[in-house]
């Protein structure tokens, strides 16, 4: 071309380029800068000719790095930070290439300003870090499932499930869902990942690493994660709420049943009392008094159950049973085997145990009545055993005697009341045959790990206390 050897033409082209151009010697002194480089740095071309490029960006260049590159015949490429004459910080991206001309080595650099992009990048990074910390340190469990596997979990998920992050990532998420809930949760996930289901909230159980079932109420939505569909899930643990709801429902059902029973029985008893008052005979008066006693007993029964639904405290079971036995010493021969055991219960437990002892005396049909009462530990349970030498309970009645309708034949709620009281303490009651004759009633309640008397001034209720047993 006619201008290929025209130095002035090429200088004019370089001067007017949109990229900054600078030529240095091996000491990094600026030998030439174009118009853009001068304009963006704020220095005049004459000023720059007396400066080294390292004066503008001391952190971006080192002579050692540059000379190493020159020795290797390579280029120096990357992002560089420099200061303008006014003190502003700017970012550039450029390449510094060695060039030999007439036996001398020069450095030729081209730069483009990327300050705006770097500012946006830093803002985005700050935003990402903010939201990452917000999610990571949230008290709510948050996770992302893709291809049915965990691809992200926050700390709350680790804490709630008991699994470490390295155990969860890549794990099939639905292995943690309770078997009874798994089919529904998986179906919703597949529909949502396929875009067939909108955002919704639902409750399900998760099986933790230690085998416990915990309830969670979670909101799930479809997202794009690393270019693929995924499901983002967040929510709260609702185990306590579900348990309280179940307890409230259980109490409502129980009170509804008791209300029906008591209303029916008390009305029947009052009908007899009214008839007795009208007839005014001694025989009817005796019946009326018995029915009045029955009404009082039923009211006491419901009071005992109300107590059972109240606050729990630590009870010394052996001490409680001993006081009950003392009350009946003149009515039966007792043999006691009482170990010191503690449970979380309340005074309603006294009503349950007294009911068993009273029944043993009333229904034994033998003389003398012999009752063996035991309190002891068996694994993680407190066992209260009442064994008599009476006629026992036929096999066909062993389950029925705890039914409300069966129990009320004795005048009160009887064994139905015992069963319901014990169940409020997460316990159970059973009956089986005594040998050679009689019946054994056995109450089992989870063992309270605290083994020191609650009246002890030095007592503690912390699981770390040395008085707690395993």
C-alpha positions as CSV (number, residue, x, y, z in Angstrom):
1,X,0.0,0.0,0.0
2,X,1.2,3.5,-0.7
3,X,1.2,4.5,3.0
4,X,2.6,1.3,4.5
5,X,5.9,3.0,5.1
6,X,4.5,6.3,6.0
7,X,5.4,6.7,9.8
8,X,3.3,9.8,10.2
9,X,0.2,8.0,8.9
10,X,0.6,5.1,11.3
11,X,1.4,7.5,14.2
12,X,-1.9,9.4,13.4
13,X,-3.8,6.1,13.4
14,X,-2.3,5.0,16.7
15,X,-2.9,8.4,18.3
16,X,-6.6,8.2,17.4
17,X,-7.2,4.6,18.4
18,X,-9.9,4.0,21.1
19,X,-7.5,1.8,23.1
20,X,-4.7,3.3,25.1
21,X,-1.3,2.6,23.7
22,X,2.1,3.1,25.4
23,X,5.6,2.1,24.4
24,X,8.3,1.8,27.1
25,X,12.0,0.9,27.3
26,X,13.2,-1.9,29.5
27,X,13.2,0.4,32.5
28,X,9.4,0.9,32.0
29,X,9.9,4.6,31.1
30,X,7.2,5.8,28.8
31,X,8.7,6.6,25.4
32,X,5.4,7.1,23.7
33,X,1.7,7.3,24.6
34,X,-1.3,7.9,22.4
35,X,-4.1,10.4,22.9
36,X,-6.5,8.0,24.6
37,X,-3.8,7.0,27.2
38,X,-3.0,10.6,27.9
39,X,-6.7,11.5,28.2
40,X,-7.8,8.7,30.5
41,X,-4.8,9.1,32.9
42,X,-5.1,12.9,33.0
43,X,-1.4,13.4,32.3
44,X,-0.1,15.3,29.3
45,X,2.1,13.5,26.9
46,X,5.2,15.5,28.0
47,X,4.5,14.6,31.6
48,X,4.2,11.0,30.8
49,X,7.5,11.0,28.9
50,X,9.2,11.7,32.2
51,X,7.4,9.0,34.0
52,X,7.5,5.2,34.3
53,X,4.4,3.2,33.8
54,X,5.0,1.8,37.2
55,X,4.4,5.3,38.6
56,X,0.8,4.9,37.5
57,X,0.3,1.4,38.6
58,X,2.9,0.2,41.1
59,X,0.9,-2.8,42.2
60,X,0.2,-4.0,38.6
61,X,3.7,-4.2,37.3
62,X,7.0,-5.3,38.7
63,X,10.3,-5.1,36.8
64,X,11.1,-8.6,37.8
65,X,7.9,-10.0,36.2
66,X,8.5,-7.9,33.1
67,X,12.0,-8.9,32.6
68,X,11.1,-12.5,33.2
69,X,8.5,-12.2,30.5
70,X,11.0,-10.5,28.1
71,X,13.6,-13.2,28.7
72,X,11.1,-15.8,27.8
73,X,9.9,-13.8,24.8
74,X,6.4,-13.8,26.2
75,X,3.6,-11.2,26.8
76,X,2.3,-9.8,30.0
77,X,-1.5,-9.9,30.0
78,X,-4.1,-9.1,32.6
79,X,-6.1,-6.6,34.6
80,X,-4.2,-3.5,35.8
81,X,-5.2,-0.9,38.3
82,X,-3.8,2.7,37.9
83,X,-4.3,6.1,39.5
84,X,-5.2,9.1,37.4
85,X,-3.6,12.5,38.0
86,X,-6.6,13.5,40.1
87,X,-6.2,10.4,42.3
88,X,-9.1,8.3,40.9
89,X,-8.6,4.6,40.7
90,X,-9.3,3.0,37.3
91,X,-9.2,-0.5,36.0
92,X,-7.8,-1.6,32.6
93,X,-7.3,-4.8,30.7
94,X,-4.3,-5.0,28.5
95,X,-1.4,-6.8,27.0
96,X,2.3,-5.9,27.4
97,X,4.4,-7.4,24.6
98,X,8.2,-7.3,24.1
99,X,9.3,-5.9,20.7
100,X,12.9,-5.7,19.4
101,X,13.7,-2.7,17.1
102,X,17.2,-2.0,15.8
103,X,18.7,-4.3,18.5
104,X,16.9,-2.7,21.4
105,X,14.0,-4.2,23.4
106,X,10.9,-2.2,23.9
107,X,7.6,-2.9,25.6
108,X,4.4,-2.2,23.6
109,X,1.2,-2.1,25.6
110,X,-2.5,-1.8,24.6
111,X,-5.1,-1.1,27.2
112,X,-8.9,-0.8,27.3
113,X,-10.7,0.8,30.3
114,X,-12.9,-1.7,32.2
115,X,-13.6,0.4,35.2
116,X,-17.4,0.4,34.7
117,X,-17.4,-3.4,34.3
118,X,-15.2,-3.9,37.4
119,X,-17.5,-1.7,39.5
120,X,-20.5,-3.7,38.3
121,X,-18.7,-6.9,39.0
122,X,-17.8,-5.8,42.5
123,X,-21.3,-4.6,43.2
124,X,-22.6,-8.0,41.9
125,X,-20.0,-9.8,44.1
126,X,-21.0,-7.7,47.1
127,X,-24.7,-8.5,46.4
128,X,-24.0,-12.2,45.9
129,X,-22.0,-12.3,49.1
130,X,-24.7,-10.4,51.0
131,X,-27.4,-12.9,49.8
132,X,-25.1,-15.8,50.2
133,X,-24.5,-14.9,53.9
134,X,-28.2,-14.1,54.3
135,X,-29.1,-17.6,53.1
136,X,-26.2,-19.4,54.6
137,X,-26.8,-18.0,58.1
138,X,-30.5,-18.0,58.0
139,X,-32.2,-19.9,60.8
140,X,-34.6,-21.3,58.2
141,X,-33.5,-24.5,56.4
142,X,-32.9,-23.7,52.7
143,X,-31.8,-26.1,50.0
144,X,-31.8,-26.7,46.3
145,X,-32.7,-30.1,44.7
146,X,-31.7,-30.9,41.1
147,X,-32.2,-34.3,39.5
148,X,-33.6,-35.4,42.9
149,X,-30.2,-34.7,44.6
150,X,-29.1,-31.9,47.0
151,X,-27.0,-29.4,45.1
152,X,-27.1,-26.7,47.8
153,X,-27.9,-26.7,51.5
154,X,-27.4,-24.0,54.1
155,X,-26.2,-24.4,57.7
156,X,-29.7,-24.8,59.1
157,X,-30.3,-27.9,57.0
158,X,-27.1,-29.4,58.5
159,X,-28.3,-28.5,62.0
160,X,-31.8,-29.7,61.6
161,X,-31.0,-33.0,59.9
162,X,-27.8,-33.9,61.7
163,X,-25.9,-34.5,58.4
164,X,-22.8,-32.6,57.4
165,X,-22.8,-30.7,54.1
166,X,-20.4,-33.1,52.5
167,X,-22.8,-35.9,53.4
168,X,-25.9,-34.1,51.9
169,X,-24.5,-32.7,48.6
170,X,-25.1,-35.3,45.9
171,X,-27.3,-37.3,48.2
172,X,-30.8,-38.3,47.0
173,X,-33.0,-35.7,48.8
174,X,-35.9,-38.0,49.2
175,X,-34.0,-40.6,51.3
176,X,-34.4,-38.1,54.1
177,X,-38.2,-37.8,53.7
178,X,-40.3,-40.0,56.0
179,X,-41.4,-43.2,54.1
180,X,-45.1,-42.3,54.8
181,X,-44.7,-38.9,53.1
182,X,-42.1,-39.8,50.4
183,X,-44.4,-40.6,47.6
184,X,-46.4,-37.4,47.8
185,X,-43.3,-35.2,48.2
186,X,-41.5,-36.8,45.3
187,X,-44.6,-36.5,43.1
188,X,-44.8,-32.8,43.8
189,X,-41.1,-32.3,43.2
190,X,-41.2,-34.0,39.8
191,X,-44.3,-32.0,38.7
192,X,-42.7,-28.8,39.9
193,X,-39.3,-29.4,38.2
194,X,-41.2,-30.2,35.0
195,X,-43.0,-26.8,35.3
196,X,-46.4,-28.4,35.9
197,X,-46.9,-27.1,39.5
198,X,-46.9,-23.6,40.9
199,X,-45.3,-22.4,44.1
200,X,-46.9,-24.0,47.1
201,X,-46.4,-24.8,50.8
202,X,-46.8,-28.2,52.4
203,X,-45.8,-30.0,55.5
204,X,-44.0,-33.3,55.7
205,X,-41.7,-35.3,58.0
206,X,-37.9,-35.7,57.7
207,X,-35.9,-38.5,59.2
208,X,-32.8,-37.1,60.8
209,X,-29.4,-38.8,61.0
210,X,-30.2,-40.0,64.5
211,X,-33.4,-41.6,63.3
212,X,-35.9,-39.0,64.8
213,X,-38.8,-37.8,62.7
214,X,-39.2,-34.0,62.6
215,X,-41.9,-32.0,60.9
216,X,-41.1,-29.2,58.4
217,X,-43.4,-26.8,56.6
218,X,-41.7,-25.8,53.4
219,X,-42.3,-23.6,50.4
220,X,-41.0,-24.9,47.1
221,X,-40.5,-23.1,43.7
222,X,-39.0,-24.0,40.4
223,X,-35.7,-22.1,39.5
224,X,-32.9,-22.3,37.0
225,X,-29.7,-23.4,38.6
226,X,-26.5,-23.6,36.6
227,X,-28.5,-23.7,33.4
228,X,-30.8,-26.6,34.4
229,X,-34.3,-26.7,36.1
230,X,-34.1,-27.2,39.9
231,X,-36.4,-26.7,42.9
232,X,-35.6,-24.2,45.6
233,X,-37.1,-25.0,49.0
234,X,-37.2,-22.9,52.2
235,X,-39.3,-23.1,55.3
236,X,-39.4,-23.7,59.0
237,X,-39.3,-26.7,61.4
238,X,-42.8,-27.2,62.8
239,X,-42.3,-30.3,64.9
240,X,-43.3,-28.6,68.2
241,X,-46.3,-27.0,66.5
242,X,-47.4,-30.3,65.1
243,X,-47.0,-32.1,68.4
244,X,-48.9,-29.3,70.2
245,X,-51.7,-29.6,67.5
246,X,-51.8,-33.4,67.9
247,X,-51.9,-33.0,71.7
248,X,-54.7,-30.4,71.5
249,X,-56.7,-32.7,69.2
250,X,-56.1,-35.6,71.5
251,X,-57.3,-33.6,74.5
252,X,-60.3,-32.4,72.7
253,X,-61.3,-35.9,71.6
254,X,-60.7,-37.1,75.2
255,X,-62.8,-34.4,76.8
256,X,-65.5,-34.9,74.2
257,X,-65.6,-38.6,75.1
258,X,-65.6,-37.9,78.8
259,X,-68.3,-35.3,78.4
260,X,-70.6,-37.8,76.7
261,X,-69.9,-40.5,79.2
262,X,-70.3,-38.3,82.3
263,X,-73.4,-36.5,80.8
264,X,-75.1,-39.9,80.2
265,X,-74.1,-41.5,83.5
266,X,-74.8,-38.4,85.7
267,X,-78.2,-37.9,84.1
268,X,-79.0,-41.6,84.9
269,X,-77.8,-41.2,88.5
270,X,-79.9,-38.0,88.9
271,X,-83.0,-39.8,87.6
272,X,-82.6,-42.4,90.3
273,X,-82.1,-39.6,92.9
274,X,-85.2,-37.8,91.7
275,X,-87.3,-41.0,91.8
276,X,-86.1,-41.7,95.4
277,X,-87.1,-38.3,96.5
278,X,-90.6,-38.8,95.1
279,X,-91.0,-42.3,96.6
280,X,-89.4,-41.5,99.9
281,X,-88.7,-45.1,101.0
282,X,-85.6,-46.3,102.9
283,X,-84.7,-48.6,100.1
284,X,-84.8,-45.8,97.5
285,X,-83.0,-43.4,99.8
286,X,-80.1,-45.9,100.0
287,X,-80.1,-46.1,96.2
288,X,-80.1,-42.3,96.0
289,X,-77.1,-42.1,98.3
290,X,-75.2,-44.6,96.3
291,X,-75.9,-42.7,93.1
292,X,-74.8,-39.5,94.7
293,X,-71.6,-41.2,95.7
294,X,-71.2,-42.3,92.1
295,X,-71.7,-38.7,90.9
296,X,-69.0,-37.5,93.3
297,X,-66.7,-40.3,92.1
298,X,-67.2,-39.4,88.5
299,X,-66.5,-35.7,89.2
300,X,-63.3,-36.7,91.0
301,X,-62.4,-38.9,88.0
302,X,-62.6,-36.0,85.6
303,X,-60.6,-33.9,88.0
304,X,-57.9,-36.4,88.1
305,X,-57.7,-36.4,84.3
306,X,-57.6,-32.6,84.2
307,X,-54.6,-32.8,86.5
308,X,-52.9,-35.3,84.2
309,X,-53.1,-32.8,81.4
310,X,-51.5,-30.1,83.5
311,X,-47.8,-29.2,84.0
312,X,-45.3,-32.0,84.6
313,X,-42.7,-32.2,87.4
314,X,-40.1,-34.7,88.6
315,X,-41.7,-37.3,90.9
316,X,-40.2,-39.8,93.2
317,X,-42.4,-42.8,92.2
318,X,-41.4,-45.0,95.2
319,X,-42.3,-42.2,97.6
320,X,-45.7,-41.7,95.8
321,X,-46.6,-45.4,95.9
322,X,-45.6,-45.8,99.5
323,X,-48.1,-43.0,100.6
324,X,-50.9,-44.8,98.6
325,X,-50.1,-48.2,100.2
326,X,-50.1,-46.6,103.7
327,X,-53.7,-45.5,103.1
328,X,-54.8,-49.2,102.5
329,X,-52.8,-51.0,105.1
330,X,-55.8,-52.2,107.0
331,X,-57.6,-53.6,104.0
332,X,-54.9,-56.0,102.5
333,X,-51.6,-57.6,103.2
334,X,-48.9,-55.8,101.2
335,X,-45.4,-56.9,100.1
336,X,-43.4,-53.9,98.8
337,X,-40.3,-53.8,96.5
338,X,-39.8,-50.1,95.9
339,X,-36.7,-48.8,94.2
340,X,-36.1,-45.0,94.0
341,X,-37.1,-44.0,90.4
342,X,-37.9,-40.6,89.0
343,X,-40.3,-39.8,86.2
344,X,-41.8,-36.6,84.7
345,X,-45.5,-36.7,85.7
346,X,-47.9,-35.0,88.1
347,X,-50.3,-35.9,90.9
348,X,-52.6,-37.6,88.5
349,X,-50.2,-40.5,88.6
350,X,-51.3,-41.0,92.2
351,X,-54.9,-41.4,91.0
352,X,-53.9,-44.1,88.5
353,X,-51.9,-46.1,90.9
354,X,-54.5,-45.8,93.7
355,X,-57.1,-47.0,91.2
356,X,-55.1,-50.2,90.6
357,X,-54.7,-50.9,94.3
358,X,-58.3,-50.1,95.1
359,X,-59.5,-52.4,92.3
360,X,-57.2,-55.2,93.5
361,X,-58.8,-55.0,97.0
362,X,-62.4,-54.6,95.7
363,X,-62.5,-57.3,93.0
364,X,-60.1,-59.9,94.4
365,X,-62.9,-62.0,95.9
366,X,-60.5,-63.7,98.3
367,X,-59.6,-63.3,102.0
368,X,-57.1,-62.2,102.9
369,X,-56.2,-60.0,100.0
370,X,-52.5,-60.2,99.3
371,X,-51.0,-57.4,97.0
372,X,-47.4,-57.1,95.9
373,X,-46.4,-53.7,94.8
374,X,-43.1,-53.0,93.0
375,X,-41.4,-50.0,91.6
376,X,-38.2,-50.5,89.6
377,X,-36.2,-49.5,86.4
378,X,-36.2,-51.7,83.3
379,X,-34.0,-50.3,80.6
380,X,-35.3,-46.7,80.0
381,X,-38.6,-47.1,81.7
382,X,-40.0,-46.9,85.2
383,X,-42.2,-49.9,86.0
384,X,-45.0,-49.8,88.6
385,X,-46.4,-53.3,89.1
386,X,-49.5,-54.2,91.2
387,X,-50.0,-58.0,91.6
388,X,-52.8,-59.6,93.6
389,X,-54.0,-63.1,94.5
390,X,-57.6,-62.6,93.4
391,X,-59.7,-64.2,90.7
392,X,-57.7,-62.5,87.9
393,X,-59.0,-61.3,84.5
394,X,-60.2,-63.6,81.8
395,X,-58.3,-63.5,78.6
396,X,-61.3,-62.3,76.6
397,X,-61.6,-59.3,78.9
398,X,-57.9,-58.2,79.1
399,X,-58.3,-55.6,76.4
400,X,-61.9,-54.6,77.1
401,X,-61.4,-53.7,80.7
402,X,-59.6,-50.5,79.6
403,X,-62.6,-49.4,77.5
404,X,-64.6,-46.5,78.9
405,X,-68.0,-48.3,78.7
406,X,-66.6,-51.4,80.4
407,X,-64.8,-49.6,83.1
408,X,-67.8,-47.4,84.2
409,X,-69.6,-50.5,85.4
410,X,-67.7,-50.2,88.6
411,X,-69.2,-46.8,89.4
412,X,-66.4,-44.7,88.0
413,X,-64.2,-44.5,84.9
414,X,-61.8,-47.0,86.5
415,X,-59.2,-48.6,84.3
416,X,-60.2,-46.3,81.4
417,X,-59.1,-43.4,83.6
418,X,-55.8,-45.2,84.5
419,X,-55.0,-45.8,80.8
420,X,-55.7,-42.2,79.8
421,X,-53.7,-40.7,82.7
422,X,-50.7,-42.9,81.9
423,X,-50.9,-42.1,78.2
424,X,-50.6,-38.4,79.0
425,X,-47.2,-39.2,80.4
426,X,-46.2,-41.1,77.3
427,X,-46.7,-44.4,79.1
428,X,-48.7,-47.6,78.9
429,X,-50.7,-50.0,81.1
430,X,-51.2,-53.7,80.6
431,X,-52.7,-56.6,82.5
432,X,-51.5,-60.2,82.5
433,X,-52.0,-63.3,84.7
434,X,-50.3,-63.7,88.1
435,X,-49.0,-67.2,89.1
436,X,-50.6,-69.3,90.6
437,X,-53.6,-67.0,90.5
438,X,-54.6,-63.4,90.3
439,X,-53.8,-60.5,88.0
440,X,-50.8,-58.2,87.5
441,X,-51.3,-54.7,86.3
442,X,-48.2,-52.9,85.0
443,X,-47.7,-49.3,84.3
444,X,-44.7,-48.2,82.3
445,X,-43.5,-44.6,82.0
446,X,-40.3,-43.3,80.3
447,X,-37.6,-43.0,82.9
448,X,-36.6,-39.5,84.0
449,X,-32.8,-39.4,83.7
450,X,-32.5,-37.3,86.8
451,X,-31.6,-39.5,89.7
452,X,-31.3,-37.1,92.6
453,X,-34.2,-36.1,94.8
454,X,-35.7,-32.8,93.5
455,X,-35.8,-31.5,97.1
456,X,-32.0,-31.8,97.3
457,X,-30.6,-28.2,97.6
458,X,-27.8,-29.2,95.3
459,X,-30.0,-30.7,92.7
460,X,-29.7,-29.9,89.0
461,X,-31.9,-30.4,86.0
462,X,-29.2,-30.0,83.3
463,X,-28.4,-33.0,81.1
464,X,-24.8,-32.3,81.9
465,X,-25.3,-32.8,85.6
466,X,-23.4,-35.8,86.9
467,X,-26.5,-37.0,88.7
468,X,-28.2,-37.8,85.4
469,X,-28.1,-41.5,84.4
470,X,-28.2,-42.8,80.9
